[in-house]
Structures are given as structure tokens and as C-alpha cells.
Amino acid sequence: MLQLTSELWGKLTGPYESGEQVPELLERLLLDFDKEVLDELFQEHLYHQNTIYTVTYATVPYLAQLALASKNTEVRHEIYVSCGIIESCHEKATTEAYPSDWKELAAEAGNEVCAEMYQSYLNAIADLALLVPEMEQEAYLWPSGEGRRMQAFAEDPVFEPLQAAHAVTPVETFIEAEHRVLAERAEQLFENESLI
């Protein structure tokens, strides 16, 4: 993981400028999570029009670390969704140690640094996947628009808008035994539905 004190942040690219300001924003988030700071980081430095940047790859491990350490489901949700959007834009078909468009960065920072930064990103995405329980069947997750709650769909809701939505409930909410029993029964009902 690229150290927050590294001078390399100033050489990483973002949508509008270098990543020089990103360590300060990350430090603010690590000290006290603030959704406005996360939104600024995401919208101004990490992601623009389905494109991610070298600074994005260096930042995601810190966001994953924050999400995994937090007990606050809202913090975990916000980071999970942001990193999911980022990962959806990541071109995975690479056999190289890092993305091919990093040649200029590799010339300045070195191949080993770039490979380590990219591997840290991949490890962080894998760690974030642990926040979601394994599912036997593929599902499409989509925000509801009402209270920003997540919903699961059997088919892509963009192309199948009339299908039934299933509320996604974070595992942390099932603390008491009664709730676990209800969750198991709901899962059985979910498995028996004809759409799935």
C-alpha cells in the first residue's frame, strides 16, 4: 500500500489534477468518517465518466481498510458502493503486473512500486467482497432511491424493470436469535420464488 507520506501521490493522475490532495482527504476520513469528504474524494479525485485513474488504485486500499475496520453499517455501505463502482470500471483482462497505461508512472516510480500498488488494489477489492455473504446465485444490487437502501434483483433491473425487488439487509442487524431464524425463513422463501 502506498504510504500517505509518499511523494508519489503528486505524480498519480486523477480526473482533474494530480493525487497530491488525496492523502489529506484520506487522513480526514480515517480520523472521522464524513460522507461529504468521501463524496469529494470520489467525485473530484477518483472517478469521472466511467474512468478510474492511477490515484484511484492507490486510494482504494485505504477505503477498504476503513470499511473493514468500521462497525458502522452506513460507513461500510458507502465505501462498498463507491469501491464497487470503481471496480466495475477496472479493466481486468491484464496479464501484466499492472495496467498497461501506467508506463509513464512506471518510468518515474519503477515497475516494483507500480506492481505493489496494483496488487494492493486487487487485495483490497477481494477484502471488500468479504463484507457480502456468499450467494449461490448471481444477483444484481441496486439502490432503491428511497432512503438509499440496497435491493437485490434476479435480472438486471435496467432491462427488467418490472421484476420483484428484494431488500438487502446487512448481516450486522441479525444480532438476536429470533432475527436469525426469520432471516433463514426469508432465505428459504427467496430460494423458492419462481423468478430465481
Number of C-alpha atoms within 10 A of each C-alpha: 18 19 11 17 9 10 12 19 21 15 17 21 19 21 19 10 13 18 24 20 13 24 19 12 14 20 13 14 19 15 9 10 16 12 14 10 15 20 15 13 19 19 14 15 24 28 20 15 8 10 14 23 21 23 24 24 25 28 27 25 25 23 23 23 15 19 23 19 11 13 11 12 14 13 18 21 17 16 24 21 15 19 23 15 14 22 17 12 14 15 9 10 7 9 8 8 14 19 17 11 10 14 14 11 17 16 10 12 14 12 16 12 17 24 16 16 21 21 18 20 22 16 15 22 20 12 15 21 14 10 15 10 9 9 7 7 8 12 14 13 19 19 14 13 9 7 7 11 13 20 18 19 21 17 18 14 16 8 8 11 11 8 13 15 18 13 15 14 12 15 13 9 10 14 9 8 9 9 12 14 12 12 15 11 12 12 11 11 10 13 13 10 9 6 11 12
